[in-house]
Amino acid sequence: MTTVDSDRPSGTGFDPFDPAVRQDPYPHYRRLREEAPVYRDPSGFWVLTRYRDVRAALRDPRFGHNLREVLSGGTDSDSLFFKLPPLFVVFDPPEHTRLRRLVGKSFTRKYVGKLAGRAQEIVTELVRAALDQGEADLVTALGRPFPVIVIGEILGVPEADRTNFYRWSNDLVRAWDPGFARTEDVVRKGEQSLREFGEYFAWLAQRRRDEPGADLLSKLVRVEDEGDTLTMEEIVGTCVLLIVAGYESSANGITLYARELLSRPGLLELFRSRPDLHDQAVEELLRYEPPGHMTVRSALTDVEVDGHTIRQHERVILMISTANRDPEVFDDPERLDFRRWPNHNITFGAGIHHCMGAPLARMELRLALATLFREASRVELVTDDVRFRDNLLLRGLVSLPVRLGR
């Protein structure tokens, strides 16, 4: 195979910042996958869009996930990314291996399974409150509060303190996004929220160290493996990760998928009448419209992908959303099919960085959608005109106004 230097391949003029692309990106993504599946953007980012390339890169240790290098470009030691507390998701082995092992001793699939009963109580209360109003914005009435309450209870955060999570998380994801309105003011707010985040959880972790409870934070404070423990910085970093990553995936997914169902009466009727298909339905929705549209890696050495050489330190965008609609893997990929099985989507990643919170996100999505359409016999979109958040990495709605009835 002839190796092509990392000059920009012949491409499509793809512009992810174009408002038309943001509103309906999939035709543009499909064209990019078909015409330039390994594409070098004018800004210097490489973009991979085929399932086989994206999945391989997610598993390839030559592509690093250290966000300090990936998103700062490895050039600015004073940037927001170098002020991050130790999050295992931002590290590569061996640091990642150690932190994930320690956190994984507490945040297990079995632990998440025990949360289902309480999560059901929370979402039922939220849906019934929206029903009492007759009209609601599902973003503020359900999508945002449900995962925040759940993760707040998991970590043992007092109810009065949880409202800060919305601002902290929003400020951080805007500041971490490599595009759109990442102005000096956005970065400044991100740094302020990161500082407040860290100070709060350092204080709360110390309280749990002195007076442990049954919550996850108390477990993280006490976790031990062959004499190894988490430092206070690592505990704080884990809390930041659980809240930002856990909140964003579920909050965006709940409203994205409610809209998909409300726009497809036939699928909504199938969802209402076949609870046995709910797990498959959620998996298919995750494939069709992933809340995280893309993720970013950095080449730790020169890597060849389909004849193109990605040089060491060059950054690579892995298009999860486009890979999930690759016809080489998924039959009729543009069709939303709740009977699709098996469903090998890569919405939660692959390899060592596969999302540890995936079981929690799946549970929250299933409970939110099932409860909404069970409790409410009538749910109608107020408008078909919706606006998506200005974020390159994440896909989510600004609002979703609906009318509801019992």
Secondary structure, DSSP 8 states (H G I E B T S, - for coil): ---B-SS--S-----TTSHHHHHS-HHHHHHHHHH-SEEE-TTS-EEE-SHHHHHHHHH-TTEE--HHHHHHTT--TTSGGGG----GGG--TTHHHHHHHHHHTTS-HHHHHTTHHHHHHHHHHHHHHHHHHSEEEHIIIIITHHHHHHHHHHHT--GGGTTHHHHHHHHHHHHH-SSSS--HHHHHHHHHHHHHHHHHHHHHHHHHHHS--SSHHHHHHH-EETTEE--HHHHHHHHHHHHHHHHHHHHHHHHHHHHHHHT-HHHHHHHHH-GGGHHHHHHHHHHHS-SB--EEEEESS-EEETTEEE-TT-EEEE-HHHHTT-TTTSSSTTS--TT--S----TT--GGGS-TTHHHHHHHHHHHHHHHHHH-SEEEES-S---B-S-SSB--BS--EEEEE-
